Amino acid sequence: MNQLAYALNLALVLCELGFRSEQATCIRLAQECLARVGAEGRRGGRWCVDEEAYRAIGPALAVHDHQFETATVTEIRRAERTILDRIAAGDVVRVEAVQPHPFPNEEGDSRGKASSQMV
């Protein structure tokens, strides 16, 4: 979920910077679906991307891929800084998925919850 949230965040900020800006609504819809899937996952103990979310997230990731083909490294880094600034300012939607994660956390524990933030 973290990777999907980050990709959608990056796509939205790149839209704001003028890369496929007409697709911002598509990206926001995908973010809303991902947030819903995350909330359902918290209630059920695992998350699953349903048909509606799949149909929203897939095209948004295609926008992301196209943006990466056209944006420069400098522009992508600018978008990444914008995301970090928004997280620091608390201007995010936080999504937490409670389930084991294959990578250990800071304490070396691979159990617990992973969190994603959407800007």
PyMOL CGO cylinders between C-alpha atoms (Angstrom):
from pymol import cmd
from pymol.cgo import CYLINDER

trace = [
    CYLINDER, 0.00, 0.00, 0.00, 2.85, 2.40, 0.78, 0.3, 1, 1, 1, 1, 1, 1,
    CYLINDER, 2.85, 2.40, 0.78, 4.22, 2.12, -2.74, 0.3, 1, 1, 1, 1, 1, 1,
    CYLINDER, 4.22, 2.12, -2.74, 0.82, 2.70, -4.33, 0.3, 1, 1, 1, 1, 1, 1,
    CYLINDER, 0.82, 2.70, -4.33, 0.14, 5.72, -2.12, 0.3, 1, 1, 1, 1, 1, 1,
    CYLINDER, 0.14, 5.72, -2.12, 3.55, 7.19, -2.93, 0.3, 1, 1, 1, 1, 1, 1,
    CYLINDER, 3.55, 7.19, -2.93, 3.11, 6.65, -6.68, 0.3, 1, 1, 1, 1, 1, 1,
    CYLINDER, 3.11, 6.65, -6.68, -0.30, 8.33, -6.59, 0.3, 1, 1, 1, 1, 1, 1,
    CYLINDER, -0.30, 8.33, -6.59, 1.04, 11.21, -4.51, 0.3, 1, 1, 1, 1, 1, 1,
    CYLINDER, 1.04, 11.21, -4.51, 3.84, 11.73, -6.98, 0.3, 1, 1, 1, 1, 1, 1,
    CYLINDER, 3.84, 11.73, -6.98, 1.44, 11.59, -9.92, 0.3, 1, 1, 1, 1, 1, 1,
    CYLINDER, 1.44, 11.59, -9.92, -0.84, 14.18, -8.33, 0.3, 1, 1, 1, 1, 1, 1,
    CYLINDER, -0.84, 14.18, -8.33, 1.99, 16.60, -7.60, 0.3, 1, 1, 1, 1, 1, 1,
    CYLINDER, 1.99, 16.60, -7.60, 3.37, 16.14, -11.11, 0.3, 1, 1, 1, 1, 1, 1,
    CYLINDER, 3.37, 16.14, -11.11, -0.12, 17.00, -12.41, 0.3, 1, 1, 1, 1, 1, 1,
    CYLINDER, -0.12, 17.00, -12.41, 0.02, 20.16, -10.30, 0.3, 1, 1, 1, 1, 1, 1,
    CYLINDER, 0.02, 20.16, -10.30, 3.40, 20.95, -11.88, 0.3, 1, 1, 1, 1, 1, 1,
    CYLINDER, 3.40, 20.95, -11.88, 1.89, 20.67, -15.37, 0.3, 1, 1, 1, 1, 1, 1,
    CYLINDER, 1.89, 20.67, -15.37, 2.59, 17.06, -16.33, 0.3, 1, 1, 1, 1, 1, 1,
    CYLINDER, 2.59, 17.06, -16.33, -0.72, 15.63, -17.56, 0.3, 1, 1, 1, 1, 1, 1,
    CYLINDER, -0.72, 15.63, -17.56, -2.55, 18.18, -15.42, 0.3, 1, 1, 1, 1, 1, 1,
    CYLINDER, -2.55, 18.18, -15.42, -5.84, 17.20, -17.07, 0.3, 1, 1, 1, 1, 1, 1,
    CYLINDER, -5.84, 17.20, -17.07, -5.52, 13.83, -15.30, 0.3, 1, 1, 1, 1, 1, 1,
    CYLINDER, -5.52, 13.83, -15.30, -5.60, 15.21, -11.73, 0.3, 1, 1, 1, 1, 1, 1,
    CYLINDER, -5.60, 15.21, -11.73, -9.21, 14.04, -11.27, 0.3, 1, 1, 1, 1, 1, 1,
    CYLINDER, -9.21, 14.04, -11.27, -8.19, 10.52, -12.29, 0.3, 1, 1, 1, 1, 1, 1,
    CYLINDER, -8.19, 10.52, -12.29, -5.39, 10.55, -9.70, 0.3, 1, 1, 1, 1, 1, 1,
    CYLINDER, -5.39, 10.55, -9.70, -7.66, 11.88, -6.93, 0.3, 1, 1, 1, 1, 1, 1,
    CYLINDER, -7.66, 11.88, -6.93, -10.23, 9.17, -7.65, 0.3, 1, 1, 1, 1, 1, 1,
    CYLINDER, -10.23, 9.17, -7.65, -7.51, 6.53, -7.36, 0.3, 1, 1, 1, 1, 1, 1,
    CYLINDER, -7.51, 6.53, -7.36, -6.37, 8.05, -4.05, 0.3, 1, 1, 1, 1, 1, 1,
    CYLINDER, -6.37, 8.05, -4.05, -9.94, 7.95, -2.74, 0.3, 1, 1, 1, 1, 1, 1,
    CYLINDER, -9.94, 7.95, -2.74, -10.27, 4.29, -3.75, 0.3, 1, 1, 1, 1, 1, 1,
    CYLINDER, -10.27, 4.29, -3.75, -6.95, 3.43, -2.13, 0.3, 1, 1, 1, 1, 1, 1,
    CYLINDER, -6.95, 3.43, -2.13, -8.01, 5.19, 1.08, 0.3, 1, 1, 1, 1, 1, 1,
    CYLINDER, -8.01, 5.19, 1.08, -11.27, 3.21, 1.06, 0.3, 1, 1, 1, 1, 1, 1,
    CYLINDER, -11.27, 3.21, 1.06, -9.42, -0.08, 0.48, 0.3, 1, 1, 1, 1, 1, 1,
    CYLINDER, -9.42, -0.08, 0.48, -7.11, 0.83, 3.36, 0.3, 1, 1, 1, 1, 1, 1,
    CYLINDER, -7.11, 0.83, 3.36, -10.02, 1.53, 5.69, 0.3, 1, 1, 1, 1, 1, 1,
    CYLINDER, -10.02, 1.53, 5.69, -11.70, -1.73, 4.73, 0.3, 1, 1, 1, 1, 1, 1,
    CYLINDER, -11.70, -1.73, 4.73, -8.41, -3.52, 5.33, 0.3, 1, 1, 1, 1, 1, 1,
    CYLINDER, -8.41, -3.52, 5.33, -8.16, -2.11, 8.83, 0.3, 1, 1, 1, 1, 1, 1,
    CYLINDER, -8.16, -2.11, 8.83, -11.61, -3.46, 9.64, 0.3, 1, 1, 1, 1, 1, 1,
    CYLINDER, -11.61, -3.46, 9.64, -11.02, -6.86, 8.05, 0.3, 1, 1, 1, 1, 1, 1,
    CYLINDER, -11.02, -6.86, 8.05, -7.38, -7.40, 8.97, 0.3, 1, 1, 1, 1, 1, 1,
    CYLINDER, -7.38, -7.40, 8.97, -6.14, -7.43, 5.36, 0.3, 1, 1, 1, 1, 1, 1,
    CYLINDER, -6.14, -7.43, 5.36, -6.72, -5.34, 2.30, 0.3, 1, 1, 1, 1, 1, 1,
    CYLINDER, -6.72, -5.34, 2.30, -7.83, -6.37, -1.14, 0.3, 1, 1, 1, 1, 1, 1,
    CYLINDER, -7.83, -6.37, -1.14, -8.18, -4.17, -4.21, 0.3, 1, 1, 1, 1, 1, 1,
    CYLINDER, -8.18, -4.17, -4.21, -11.73, -4.61, -5.48, 0.3, 1, 1, 1, 1, 1, 1,
    CYLINDER, -11.73, -4.61, -5.48, -12.91, -4.04, -9.06, 0.3, 1, 1, 1, 1, 1, 1,
    CYLINDER, -12.91, -4.04, -9.06, -13.76, -0.36, -8.52, 0.3, 1, 1, 1, 1, 1, 1,
    CYLINDER, -13.76, -0.36, -8.52, -10.36, 0.39, -7.00, 0.3, 1, 1, 1, 1, 1, 1,
    CYLINDER, -10.36, 0.39, -7.00, -8.56, -1.63, -9.67, 0.3, 1, 1, 1, 1, 1, 1,
    CYLINDER, -8.56, -1.63, -9.67, -10.31, 0.32, -12.43, 0.3, 1, 1, 1, 1, 1, 1,
    CYLINDER, -10.31, 0.32, -12.43, -9.34, 3.61, -10.78, 0.3, 1, 1, 1, 1, 1, 1,
    CYLINDER, -9.34, 3.61, -10.78, -5.78, 2.80, -9.73, 0.3, 1, 1, 1, 1, 1, 1,
    CYLINDER, -5.78, 2.80, -9.73, -4.70, 1.20, -13.03, 0.3, 1, 1, 1, 1, 1, 1,
    CYLINDER, -4.70, 1.20, -13.03, -5.26, 4.28, -15.21, 0.3, 1, 1, 1, 1, 1, 1,
    CYLINDER, -5.26, 4.28, -15.21, -3.73, 6.52, -12.53, 0.3, 1, 1, 1, 1, 1, 1,
    CYLINDER, -3.73, 6.52, -12.53, -0.56, 4.41, -12.57, 0.3, 1, 1, 1, 1, 1, 1,
    CYLINDER, -0.56, 4.41, -12.57, -0.52, 4.71, -16.37, 0.3, 1, 1, 1, 1, 1, 1,
    CYLINDER, -0.52, 4.71, -16.37, -0.56, 8.51, -15.93, 0.3, 1, 1, 1, 1, 1, 1,
    CYLINDER, -0.56, 8.51, -15.93, 2.31, 8.16, -13.43, 0.3, 1, 1, 1, 1, 1, 1,
    CYLINDER, 2.31, 8.16, -13.43, 4.32, 6.13, -15.96, 0.3, 1, 1, 1, 1, 1, 1,
    CYLINDER, 4.32, 6.13, -15.96, 3.72, 8.67, -18.73, 0.3, 1, 1, 1, 1, 1, 1,
    CYLINDER, 3.72, 8.67, -18.73, 4.74, 11.50, -16.41, 0.3, 1, 1, 1, 1, 1, 1,
    CYLINDER, 4.74, 11.50, -16.41, 8.01, 9.71, -15.67, 0.3, 1, 1, 1, 1, 1, 1,
    CYLINDER, 8.01, 9.71, -15.67, 8.68, 9.43, -19.39, 0.3, 1, 1, 1, 1, 1, 1,
    CYLINDER, 8.68, 9.43, -19.39, 8.35, 13.20, -19.84, 0.3, 1, 1, 1, 1, 1, 1,
    CYLINDER, 8.35, 13.20, -19.84, 9.46, 14.82, -16.57, 0.3, 1, 1, 1, 1, 1, 1,
    CYLINDER, 9.46, 14.82, -16.57, 13.13, 15.46, -15.89, 0.3, 1, 1, 1, 1, 1, 1,
    CYLINDER, 13.13, 15.46, -15.89, 14.90, 14.11, -12.82, 0.3, 1, 1, 1, 1, 1, 1,
    CYLINDER, 14.90, 14.11, -12.82, 14.97, 17.66, -11.44, 0.3, 1, 1, 1, 1, 1, 1,
    CYLINDER, 14.97, 17.66, -11.44, 11.19, 17.99, -11.84, 0.3, 1, 1, 1, 1, 1, 1,
    CYLINDER, 11.19, 17.99, -11.84, 10.58, 14.61, -10.21, 0.3, 1, 1, 1, 1, 1, 1,
    CYLINDER, 10.58, 14.61, -10.21, 12.79, 15.59, -7.29, 0.3, 1, 1, 1, 1, 1, 1,
    CYLINDER, 12.79, 15.59, -7.29, 10.85, 18.84, -6.98, 0.3, 1, 1, 1, 1, 1, 1,
    CYLINDER, 10.85, 18.84, -6.98, 7.63, 16.82, -6.77, 0.3, 1, 1, 1, 1, 1, 1,
    CYLINDER, 7.63, 16.82, -6.77, 9.18, 14.56, -4.13, 0.3, 1, 1, 1, 1, 1, 1,
    CYLINDER, 9.18, 14.56, -4.13, 10.20, 17.60, -2.07, 0.3, 1, 1, 1, 1, 1, 1,
    CYLINDER, 10.20, 17.60, -2.07, 6.65, 18.92, -2.33, 0.3, 1, 1, 1, 1, 1, 1,
    CYLINDER, 6.65, 18.92, -2.33, 5.32, 15.63, -0.95, 0.3, 1, 1, 1, 1, 1, 1,
    CYLINDER, 5.32, 15.63, -0.95, 7.78, 15.74, 1.95, 0.3, 1, 1, 1, 1, 1, 1,
    CYLINDER, 7.78, 15.74, 1.95, 6.85, 19.37, 2.67, 0.3, 1, 1, 1, 1, 1, 1,
    CYLINDER, 6.85, 19.37, 2.67, 3.15, 18.46, 2.76, 0.3, 1, 1, 1, 1, 1, 1,
    CYLINDER, 3.15, 18.46, 2.76, 3.79, 15.52, 5.07, 0.3, 1, 1, 1, 1, 1, 1,
    CYLINDER, 3.79, 15.52, 5.07, 5.83, 17.76, 7.39, 0.3, 1, 1, 1, 1, 1, 1,
    CYLINDER, 5.83, 17.76, 7.39, 3.02, 20.34, 7.38, 0.3, 1, 1, 1, 1, 1, 1,
    CYLINDER, 3.02, 20.34, 7.38, 0.42, 17.67, 8.13, 0.3, 1, 1, 1, 1, 1, 1,
    CYLINDER, 0.42, 17.67, 8.13, -1.34, 18.34, 4.82, 0.3, 1, 1, 1, 1, 1, 1,
    CYLINDER, -1.34, 18.34, 4.82, -1.97, 14.65, 4.13, 0.3, 1, 1, 1, 1, 1, 1,
    CYLINDER, -1.97, 14.65, 4.13, -4.55, 11.91, 4.37, 0.3, 1, 1, 1, 1, 1, 1,
    CYLINDER, -4.55, 11.91, 4.37, -3.08, 9.11, 6.47, 0.3, 1, 1, 1, 1, 1, 1,
    CYLINDER, -3.08, 9.11, 6.47, -3.93, 5.52, 5.58, 0.3, 1, 1, 1, 1, 1, 1,
    CYLINDER, -3.93, 5.52, 5.58, -2.84, 2.69, 7.85, 0.3, 1, 1, 1, 1, 1, 1,
    CYLINDER, -2.84, 2.69, 7.85, -2.93, -0.97, 6.93, 0.3, 1, 1, 1, 1, 1, 1,
    CYLINDER, -2.93, -0.97, 6.93, -2.68, -3.39, 9.81, 0.3, 1, 1, 1, 1, 1, 1,
    CYLINDER, -2.68, -3.39, 9.81, -0.98, -6.57, 8.64, 0.3, 1, 1, 1, 1, 1, 1,
    CYLINDER, -0.98, -6.57, 8.64, 2.44, -8.16, 8.69, 0.3, 1, 1, 1, 1, 1, 1,
    CYLINDER, 2.44, -8.16, 8.69, 4.95, -6.42, 6.49, 0.3, 1, 1, 1, 1, 1, 1,
    CYLINDER, 4.95, -6.42, 6.49, 7.77, -8.34, 4.79, 0.3, 1, 1, 1, 1, 1, 1,
    CYLINDER, 7.77, -8.34, 4.79, 10.35, -5.77, 5.81, 0.3, 1, 1, 1, 1, 1, 1,
    CYLINDER, 10.35, -5.77, 5.81, 11.38, -5.15, 9.42, 0.3, 1, 1, 1, 1, 1, 1,
    CYLINDER, 11.38, -5.15, 9.42, 10.56, -1.83, 11.02, 0.3, 1, 1, 1, 1, 1, 1,
    CYLINDER, 10.56, -1.83, 11.02, 13.08, 0.33, 12.87, 0.3, 1, 1, 1, 1, 1, 1,
    CYLINDER, 13.08, 0.33, 12.87, 13.00, -2.08, 15.81, 0.3, 1, 1, 1, 1, 1, 1,
    CYLINDER, 13.00, -2.08, 15.81, 13.66, -5.10, 13.55, 0.3, 1, 1, 1, 1, 1, 1,
    CYLINDER, 13.66, -5.10, 13.55, 10.08, -6.33, 13.90, 0.3, 1, 1, 1, 1, 1, 1,
    CYLINDER, 10.08, -6.33, 13.90, 8.30, -7.39, 10.71, 0.3, 1, 1, 1, 1, 1, 1,
    CYLINDER, 8.30, -7.39, 10.71, 4.89, -7.46, 12.43, 0.3, 1, 1, 1, 1, 1, 1,
    CYLINDER, 4.89, -7.46, 12.43, 2.56, -4.59, 13.06, 0.3, 1, 1, 1, 1, 1, 1,
    CYLINDER, 2.56, -4.59, 13.06, 1.23, -1.82, 10.94, 0.3, 1, 1, 1, 1, 1, 1,
    CYLINDER, 1.23, -1.82, 10.94, 2.48, 0.04, 7.93, 0.3, 1, 1, 1, 1, 1, 1,
    CYLINDER, 2.48, 0.04, 7.93, 1.27, 3.52, 7.19, 0.3, 1, 1, 1, 1, 1, 1,
    CYLINDER, 1.27, 3.52, 7.19, 0.84, 5.45, 4.00, 0.3, 1, 1, 1, 1, 1, 1,
    CYLINDER, 0.84, 5.45, 4.00, 0.12, 9.11, 3.57, 0.3, 1, 1, 1, 1, 1, 1,
    CYLINDER, 0.12, 9.11, 3.57, -1.67, 10.71, 0.66, 0.3, 1, 1, 1, 1, 1, 1,
    CYLINDER, -1.67, 10.71, 0.66, -1.19, 14.36, -0.14, 0.3, 1, 1, 1, 1, 1, 1,
]
cmd.load_cgo(trace, "trace")
